Amino acid sequence: MSDTVLAVVPLLSALCYAGLLLLVRRGAARSSRVVLMYLVLMATWSTCSFIWRLSPAGGAAQAFFLRSLEAFGMVVAPVFLLMLQDLYPSRWSRRARYAAYVITAIGSFFTLTGLLDRAVVTPDPAMSTLERTAVMAVMTVGCMVLPYALSIGYIVFNYRAQRDPFERNKLKFAAIAVVCIFIGMLTNLIGTLRQFPLDHAANFLAAAIMAFSAVRYRMFDIDVLMRRSVVRLAATVPSIVLAITMMAIAFPQ
């Protein structure tokens, strides 16, 4: 399936997260500002993927958006952990917050020092296989896998300590969303699946779950008049995205 068709999935994901931005009131509580930062990053990351898939192969534009895609990917994961600890305060919040800061600093180090370019964007022949493998391992495991694993653990600990059924239901939806994102991210580690936008399809599904949770359990501060529309979109649009993704896998040419 052509890159033009595959680009539809990250485009819809970007539009979905941009739509969620409209649901979060900018002047609300501090947690809403953290949510806003995460949604901005996700919308930007999806937009970079959309443009990267449509850019001419081997061109400067493709290299730029691939660099942006990887850089945002290393920042989005710890920011998600930061958002969770702010939305659901607990005795683990401080540790989760420090972990998010450290992981963000590591991802920024790889980007600013050019290691990201040398290992992924424009592979440097002077870099040995061992060096490239080490950089890729730290970037993937440390900056992408670890934050989502910590997010899942944070939700589990909070769920076990929570006694309010209403709050436990909110945590259930948060857990489903982070598991979707985590599974989508893991598909990037499999060569045959990496060419498909499965991570964006999973992120889109997570966005729909977050939107439903925002409406059903007041997860965010949203406009009451938009609730019915959000529920309908959250129930129907993800099926379109998943259908396009499955078609891309079934008909790769």
N, C-alpha and C positions, 0 to 999 in steps of 0.2 A: 504494500500500500504506500502511496506517495507521501513524502514529508508534508505536503500541503494538507492532506487529510489528517495525518498524525498531529499536526500543529493545532487542530481544532480542540483537542483535549486540554492542553495547557492554556489555550485562549479562554475556554469556558471556565477553567479553574481560576484564571486571573479575574474574569468578570464576576465570578461568584464571591471571591474574597473582597473585591472592590465593592460589591453589593453589601457584604457584611459590614464594611466600613461605614455605610450609611446607617446601619442599625446601632452603632456604638456612638453615643453622644460624647463629643469631644470634651465638653466641660464637666464631665461627671467625676466620679471618684478616681483615685489613683489607679485602681485596678483596671478601669476602663482605658486609661492611657497606655498601660502595658498591653492590653488586648489590641488597642489601636496600633501599637508598634509592631506586634506580631502580624496583624492583618496586612499592614503596609508591606512588610517584608515578604509575605506569602504572595501578595498580588504582584510585587516587583519580580520575585523569583519566577513565577509562572509566565510573566510577560517576557522575561529574558529567554526562557525556554521556547516560547512561541516564535520570537524573532530569530533565535539561533537555528531552529529547524527550517526556517524559510530563507536563511542567508546563503549566498553562494558558497559552495564547498571550497575550503582552503583560503578563503578571503579574510581580510582584516576584520570585517564585521563579524564573521562567524567566530573568529578567535576571541574578539572582545566579549561577545555575549556568552561564549562558553566559559570564559574567565569569570564573568559576572554570575553565571549560573552556579558554578562551583563555589564561588566565594559566598554568595547568599545562602547556598545549601549548608555551609559550615556555620553560619550565623543563626539561621532559622531554628535549628534544633535546640540550642541552648536558650534561645529566647522563648521557645515553647515551654521549657522547664521553668523559666523565670515567670511566665504568665501563670502557670499552674500554681506555683507557690504563693503568688499574689492573690489569685482567685480563691484558693483554699488554704488559708493560713493554718499552720500546725507547728508542733515542736521541731519538725524537720525543715521548716521554711528557711532558716538561716543557712543550713548546710546546702540545701538545694540552690539557694541564691548564690553562694560562694562558688559552687560547682559550675553554675551557669556563667559566672564572670570569668572563671579560669578557662573554660572551654572556649568562650568567645575570644579571649586573648590569644589562645593557641591558634584558632582559625585566622584571626587577624594577622598573626605572625607569619603564617604560611603565605598569606596573600601579599603582605607588604614586602616581604623579603624576596619575592619572586619564585619561591619554591613551588607554588601552585602552577605557575607558567612552565617551569622547567620539567615538572613531572607529568602534567596533564594537558595543558593548552597547546604548547609547542615543545614537545619532548626534546630535551637537550641530549645530544649524542655523548657529551662529555660526562653525563651523569651515569654512574654504574647501575647495573640492574638491582644490586643490593640497596643502593641509596634510594632509587626510585620506589622500590618495594616498601622500604621503611617509611618514606614520606606518604605514600598512598595508604599504608596501614594506619598511621597516626591520624591522617585526615579522615579516613573512612570510619575507623573504629572509635577514635577519640573524640572527633568533632561531630559525627553523625549518629553512629550506633549508640554510643554511651549516653548522650542526652536523652534519647527516647527511652532507653532502658531505665534510666533514673526517673523519668517521668512516669513510667508504668509503676515502678516501685513506690514512688511518692503517692500515687493515687491509691494503690493497694493498702499502704500503711494508713492513709487517711480514712479509707473506707472501713477498715477494721476498727479504728478508733471512734468513728462517727456513730451516734445512736439515733439521730434524727432521720426518719425515713425520707423526708423531703431532700435533705442534703445527700443522703446515700444515693438517691435516684440521680441527682445531678452528677455525682461522681461516676455513676455507671455510664452515663453518656460521655463524660470526659474520657473514661477508660476506653470505650469503643472508638472514639475519635483518634486517640493516640495510638491504639493498636493498628488502625487502618493506615495511619501515616507511617508507622514503624514497618509494617509489611510492605508498603509501597516503596519505602527507602531500601529495604533489603533486596528488592528486585533489581536494583541498580548494581548489585554485586554479582549478578548472574549474566554472563555475556550474551546469551541468547535472548534474554528478556530486557536487557538494558536499552536496546534500540527502540523499544516501545514506551510510550508515555504512561507506564503503569503507576509510577510514583505520583504523577499529576492526577490520574484517575482516582487513586486512593486519597490524595489530598482534597480532591473535589468532594468525595464522599464524606470525608471528615468535616469539611466546611458545611455540608448539608446537615450533618449530625449536630454540629455546633449551633447552626441556625435554629434547628428544631428545639435544641435545649434552651436556647435564648428565649424562645417563645413559650415553651411549655413550663420551664422552671425558672424563668427570669434570670438566666445565667448572666446576661448583660442588661444594661439599661437601654431599652429599645422603644421605638415609637409604637404605641398601641394600634394605630391605624394600619400598620404594616404587617401585623401578625398573621392574618389569614393568608396573605399573599406569600409570606415566607414559608408557611407550612405547605402550601401547594407546590411551591418551587422545590422545597427540600424533599418532597415525595416523588416528583416526576423527573426533574432534570438529571439527577444522578444516573437514572436508568439509561438516558440517552448517551451520557459520557461512557458508561460501562459498555454499552452496545458498540460504540465506535471503537473502543479499545479492543474488545473481543474480535471485531472484524479485522482490525489491524494485525492481530496475531494469527487469525485463521487465513487471511489473504495477504501475506507479506509483500507480494509483488504487485 
